[in-house]
Amino acid sequence: MLRLSALYRYPLKSGKAQPLPHVGLDKLGLDGDRRWMLVDEPSGRFLTQRTENKMSQLSALWNSAGGLTLSSPGHTSLDVALPGEDANLRGVTIWRDTVRLPDAGDAAAAWVSEFIGKPTRLVHMPPQRARTTQSGYGRDDDQVALADGYPLLLIGQASLDDLSEKVGRPMEMLRFRPNLVIEGADAFAEDSWKRLRIGDVEFRVVKPCSRCILTTIDPRTGERSADREPFATLNGYRKTEAGAMFGQNLVNDGVGRLEVGMPVTILE
């Protein structure tokens, strides 16, 4: 039987994962998932572990009011409130999208600037400012918050086990930053799925996930693997014209609630 074996939320884009026993779903994916982002203050360009691998050690816990608590070893924690309607809007760029998002204020900026080591701002994406997903995949009205391209990422546990065997040592699931982990399927069975249901919510599989050098960052330490694993192995047996694929991007059709242990039904 297929089951949902793990749930992860990333309140801050490229920040630490928040494992969850259960979570709600809104139209942009998991409640509170990647609704906050760090940007370079002068340019407005988004920051991630690709260039700032220390972000792997930045904890940003989401609360039910929509705010964050920022913390990291060696830094005093800071509670950040959800920006109000009168918050300043900051022009920011994430990949090819340019949007104007509420700024979290100077206290938050001072904290993240000290952490990153250069002038940095913290911004929030409210639902009404959501981006559209990548053209050519899914539906024209599919939306995403601050994830790279799609609201949700699914990985099968057997797929990770297969990769770990080929690498020759256990690979951490959090190197790949999934939201949903599915247990009970064959390795890479998710490659052939088109629709699935978990609880009362249906999901569409819209696109495989192309992986990058970010997978070489150890989520426990923030250090890059000297041997470029598991990215090197993925390139050896999962590479396509669009990149080395691992995991599937999803869109949820409807809202609801997920809980670890729920059965998963493949609809198509």
C-alpha positions in Angstrom: 0.0 0.0 0.0 1.2 3.5 -0.8 1.3 5.9 2.1 2.4 9.4 2.8 5.5 8.9 4.9 6.8 12.4 5.5 5.7 16.1 5.1 8.1 19.0 4.9 7.4 22.8 4.8 10.0 25.4 4.0 8.5 28.7 5.3 11.5 30.7 4.0 12.7 29.9 0.5 16.0 28.0 0.8 15.8 28.0 4.6 15.7 24.9 6.8 12.9 22.3 6.4 10.2 22.1 9.0 9.0 18.4 9.4 5.3 18.2 10.0 2.9 15.5 11.3 0.0 17.2 9.5 -0.7 20.3 7.6 -3.4 22.2 5.7 -3.4 22.9 2.0 -4.4 26.2 0.4 -4.4 27.0 -3.3 -0.6 27.6 -3.3 0.3 24.3 -1.7 1.1 23.6 1.9 0.0 26.3 4.3 2.9 28.7 4.9 5.2 26.9 2.4 7.8 29.3 0.8 5.8 32.4 1.4 9.0 34.3 2.6 12.2 35.0 0.7 15.5 36.8 1.2 16.6 39.3 -1.5 19.8 41.2 -2.2 18.9 44.7 -1.1 20.6 46.7 -4.0 19.3 44.5 -6.8 16.2 42.8 -5.4 17.5 39.5 -6.7 16.4 36.4 -4.7 18.9 34.6 -2.6 19.2 30.8 -2.2 21.6 28.1 -1.1 23.0 28.0 -4.6 25.1 31.1 -3.8 24.5 31.4 0.0 25.0 27.8 1.3 24.8 29.1 4.9 21.1 29.5 4.3 20.9 25.7 4.9 21.4 26.6 8.6 18.8 29.3 8.8 15.6 28.3 10.6 12.5 30.2 9.8 9.5 28.7 11.6 6.1 29.6 10.4 3.3 30.4 12.9 -0.4 30.3 12.5 -0.6 34.1 12.3 1.6 33.9 9.2 4.7 35.4 10.8 8.2 33.8 11.2 10.7 33.1 14.0 14.2 33.4 12.6 17.0 31.6 14.3 20.5 30.2 13.6 23.4 29.0 15.8 25.3 32.1 17.1 22.4 34.5 16.5 19.6 35.7 18.8 16.2 34.6 17.5 13.8 37.2 16.1 10.0 37.1 15.7 8.9 38.7 12.5 5.3 39.7 12.1 3.3 39.3 8.9 3.6 42.6 7.0 0.4 44.7 7.2 -1.5 46.3 4.4 0.6 49.5 4.8 3.9 47.7 4.4 6.3 49.0 1.8 6.3 47.1 -1.5 9.7 46.1 -2.8 10.4 45.1 -6.4 12.1 41.7 -6.4 13.2 39.2 -9.0 12.8 35.4 -8.8 14.1 33.6 -11.9 12.3 35.4 -14.8 9.5 36.8 -12.7 9.6 40.4 -11.3 7.0 41.1 -8.6 6.4 43.7 -5.9 6.2 42.2 -2.5 5.6 43.5 1.1 8.9 44.1 2.9 9.2 42.8 6.5 10.8 45.9 7.9 14.1 47.2 9.1 14.5 45.0 12.2 14.1 41.8 10.0 16.5 43.4 7.4 19.1 44.0 10.0 18.9 40.4 11.3 19.1 38.8 7.8 21.8 41.2 6.7 24.0 40.2 9.6 23.4 36.6 8.9 24.1 36.7 5.2 26.9 39.2 5.5 25.7 41.9 3.1 22.6 44.2 2.8 19.6 41.9 2.5 15.8 42.3 2.9 13.1 39.8 3.9 9.9 39.9 1.8 6.6 38.1 2.0 4.2 36.9 -0.7 0.5 37.2 0.1 -1.9 35.0 -1.9 -3.1 37.9 -4.1 0.4 38.4 -5.4 1.1 34.8 -6.4 3.0 34.0 -9.6 1.7 31.8 -12.4 3.5 28.4 -12.9 5.8 27.8 -15.9 4.0 28.2 -19.2 3.5 24.9 -21.1 3.0 22.8 -18.0 -0.2 22.4 -16.1 -3.1 24.8 -16.5 -3.0 28.5 -17.3 -4.5 29.4 -13.9 -2.1 27.3 -11.8 -0.3 29.5 -9.3 2.8 29.3 -7.0 4.2 31.3 -4.2 8.0 31.5 -3.9 9.0 28.0 -4.8 11.1 27.8 -8.0 8.3 26.8 -10.3 5.5 24.7 -8.7 3.6 24.5 -5.4 4.6 21.0 -4.4 7.4 18.5 -4.9 7.0 14.7 -4.4 9.7 12.1 -4.1 9.3 8.3 -3.6 11.3 6.9 -0.7 12.4 3.9 -3.0 13.8 6.4 -5.5 16.1 7.9 -2.8 17.1 4.4 -1.6 18.0 3.5 -5.2 20.1 6.6 -5.5 21.8 6.0 -2.2 22.8 2.5 -3.3 24.3 3.8 -6.5 26.2 6.6 -4.6 27.5 4.1 -2.1 26.3 5.9 1.1 23.0 7.0 2.5 21.7 10.3 1.0 19.5 12.6 3.1 16.0 13.2 1.7 16.3 16.9 2.6 19.1 17.4 0.0 16.2 17.3 -2.5 13.7 19.5 -0.4 10.5 17.6 -1.1 7.1 18.5 0.4 5.7 15.0 0.2 7.5 11.6 0.5 5.6 8.5 -0.6 6.5 5.0 0.7 5.5 1.7 -0.8 6.1 2.3 -4.5 8.9 1.0 -6.7 11.9 3.3 -7.4 10.9 6.1 -9.7 7.3 4.9 -10.0 6.4 8.5 -9.6 7.8 9.2 -13.1 4.7 7.6 -14.6 2.0 9.1 -12.3 -0.3 11.7 -13.7 -2.9 12.1 -10.9 -3.1 11.0 -7.3 -5.2 11.4 -4.2 -4.1 11.8 -0.6 -7.0 12.1 1.8 -9.7 14.2 0.1 -7.3 16.2 -2.1 -6.4 15.4 -5.7 -3.0 16.3 -7.2 -1.8 16.6 -10.8 1.8 15.6 -11.7 2.9 18.4 -14.0 6.6 18.1 -14.6 9.7 16.2 -13.4 12.1 18.2 -11.3 15.5 19.0 -12.7 18.2 19.0 -10.1 21.2 21.3 -9.6 24.3 21.7 -7.5 22.2 22.5 -4.5 21.8 18.8 -3.9 25.5 18.6 -3.0 24.9 20.7 0.2 24.7 18.6 3.4 21.5 19.9 5.1 22.9 19.1 8.5 26.2 21.1 8.1 25.8 23.4 5.1 29.0 22.0 3.6 29.2 21.0 0.0 30.2 17.4 -0.9 33.8 17.3 -2.2 32.9 14.5 -4.6 29.8 16.4 -5.9 27.4 13.7 -4.8 24.6 12.9 -5.3 24.5 15.3 -8.3 27.3 13.4 -10.1 25.5 10.1 -9.8 22.2 11.6 -10.9 23.9 13.0 -14.0 25.1 9.5 -14.7 21.7 7.7 -14.8 18.9 10.2 -14.6 20.0 12.8 -17.1 17.8 14.0 -19.9 18.0 16.9 -22.3 16.3 19.1 -19.6 18.7 18.0 -16.8 19.1 15.3 -14.2 15.6 14.5 -13.0 14.7 13.5 -9.5 11.1 13.9 -8.1 7.9 15.3 -9.5 6.3 18.7 -9.4 2.7 18.7 -8.3 -0.3 21.1 -8.3 -3.1 20.4 -5.8 -6.6 20.7 -7.1 -8.5 21.9 -4.1 -7.7 22.5 -0.4 -7.8 20.2 2.6 -5.5 18.6 5.1 -2.7 16.1 4.9 -1.4 13.8 7.6 1.6 11.5 7.7 0.4 7.9 7.3 -2.5 8.7 4.9 -3.0 6.2 2.1 -2.1 7.4 -1.4 -4.2 6.4 -4.4 -2.9 6.7 -7.9 -5.7 7.8 -10.1 -3.9 7.9 -13.5 
